[in-house]
């Protein structure tokens, strides 16, 4: 039978309410580029990694994606988001208690984020490094970012567990797609955009009341 071996946590929009900060930065950036953000583009960027985000924004602004243009936007985003992350990040409802409950139960954990290592380290000043046995960041997966399965496969490998015995906690279609493709069961609490129902996916309105027992109960029994 399946048993919960690990919980794999997304960060932005799942544990901390940082998607709104990304929205501010991206809106400012698009004003700088002379082409205001649209709702369609914003939704497409939820859960995205920095390089994909940069390419989408350049295309939306009608700017040729030269290496210089890409690096300029990425550096601007890094600097602006670092300003936000330095000031501390607001928790999503129930997230801190859920993290602590899973940790206290002795279940292994990993942080699996599309955010790059530099900003993730700043975020961990708020979240707490002690909650995670491993972290996988957006610049550590050889370009195979969410929605591809590599980030979650890498996290499970680092923890020495089968993805089928893991629950991933996500907020976006991009993240859910990645976790499902890796073979995880997914608990999803949508943040900035709806997430449709799907296989091995459980929807909740918040992380309030989530603990290790609840997460273990999401796993589908299987033969071993």
N, C-alpha and C positions, 0 to 999 in steps of 0.2 A: 504494500500500500504506500501511497505517497505520504511524505511527511515534510513539514516546512523546514528546509535547511538554511534558507537565507531570505532576507528582504532587501530588494534593490530599489533604492530611492532616487527618483529624479529630483532636481533641485528647484530651478526657476518655475514658479507657478504651482509647485507641489509642496515643497517645504517652506519656501519663503515667497512673499508676494512681490517678487522682483520683475515680473512681466510688465507691470505698470511703469517701472523705471526704464526698462528697455523701450517701451512705447514713447516715453518722453525723449529719450536719446535719439531714437529713430526719427521722430517727428522733427526734432531740431536739425538732424542731419539732412533730411529731405528739403527743409527750408534752405539750408546752406547750398544744396545742389540745385535749387530753383524749381523743384517739382514736388508739391505737397504730397504727403502720404495719403493713400486711399485705404478704406476699410478692407478691400479685397487683398491688397498687398500685405497689410498688417496681419491678417489672419494667416496668410501663406507663410509668414515669418515665425509664427509661434512654434517654439521647439527647435528652430533651425540653428545650425552652427554658423560661425562668423563668416566663413568664406562664402557659403551659399547665400547668406543674407546680403553680403556685399555685392555679389553678382546680380542678385535680384534688384537691389536698389539702383545700381548703375544702369541696368537695362531700363528700369522705370524712368530714370532721369534722362535717358537717351545719351549716355556717356559711354565711350568706348572703354571696355574693360582691360585697359593696359595694366601691366604690372605696377606702374607708378600710381595709377588711379586706385587700384585695389589696395595697395599698401597705405595710401593716404587715408582712405575711408576706414580701414581696419585700425590704424593708429588713432584716428579721431574717436572711434567707438571705444577702444580700449581706455583711452584717457578719460572720456566722459563717464563711462560705467565705473571706472575705478573711483571717481569722485563720489558717485552714489554708494558704492559698496563700502567705502571707507567710513561712511556715516552710520553704518549698521542697516540691517534689513528687517522688515516686518515679517513675522511668522504668518503662515496661513493658518486658519482656525483648526485647532486640534493637532497640528503637526508636531509641535515640541513634545506634547504628552505622548503621542503615538511613537515617536522616536525613542523616548525614554522607556516606554513600556516594552517595546521589542528588545531593546538593549538589556533591560533588567531580566527579561525572560531567557537570556543567554543565546538568542538567535543571532547568527552572523549577519552582517549588514555591509552594503556597499553603496556609495554615492555614484550615480551614473548620470552625468550631465553633458550637454552640448557646449556649455560654457568652458572657455579655455582655462588652463591651470592657474595663470596669474590671477584672474578674477575669482576663480573658485577658492583659492587660498584666502583671499579677502573675505569671501562669503563665509568660510569656515570659522572666521573669527567671531561671527554671530551664531552660526549653527552649532559649532562645537565639533572638533576633530575626534573627540572621544566616542562619538556615536558610530563611527565607521571603521571597519576592518580594512577597507580598500576604497579607493576613489578612482574613477575613470573619467577623464576630461575630454573635451571636444578636440583638442590638439594631440591626443595620444592614441588615436585609433586609425592612423594611416589613411586619413581621408574617408574612412568608411563610417561616417557619422549616421545618427538617426536620420531617416527611418530605416536604415540598414540594421541588421541584427548585431553587428560587430561590438558595439559598446556593451550590450548586455551579455553577450557570449564571453567577452573579455572579463567582465566583472565576475561571472560565475566561475570562470577558469581561475581567476586570482583567489577566489574563496575555496576552490576545490570542491564545488558542488555541481550537480546536474541542474541546468536551467528549468527543467520540468518540476523540480522540487523548490522552486523560488517563486515568490510573488514580487512583481515589480509594481511600484506605486508611481503613477503618472498623472498628467493633466491635459495632454494634447494628443491629437491624432498622430502627429509625427512620432512622439515617444511611444504611444501604444503600439503603433505599427512595428517599431524596432523591437519592443519587448515580446510581442506575439511571435514575430519571426524567429526570435531566439528560442522560443519554446516555453516562455514564462506564462504563468497566470498573471493577469493585470487587474489591479484595483485602480480605478481612474476617478479622480475628482476634477472635473473640468474647471478651468480657471477663466480664460479669456474667450474661449469658443467652445461650442458644443462638441461632444464626441459621440458618434453613433454606437449602438450596441454591436457586439461582435463576439467571436469565439474566445473562450477563456478570458472573458472581460466582465468585470463587475463594476457598476457605476454607483457612486455615492455622492451626496451633496457636500460632504466635508469629511475631514479626518477625525472629527470629534467622536470619541468612543472607540476608535480603532486601536486594537492591541494584538499581541502575538496570537492569541486564541482565535480571534476573528479572522486574521490573515491565514492561519493554518486551515481554517474551515473552508476557505475558498478553493483549495487544491482539489482537483478531481482525482479520485482513487484510480490507480493503475496497477497492472501486474508488474512484478519485479523478478 
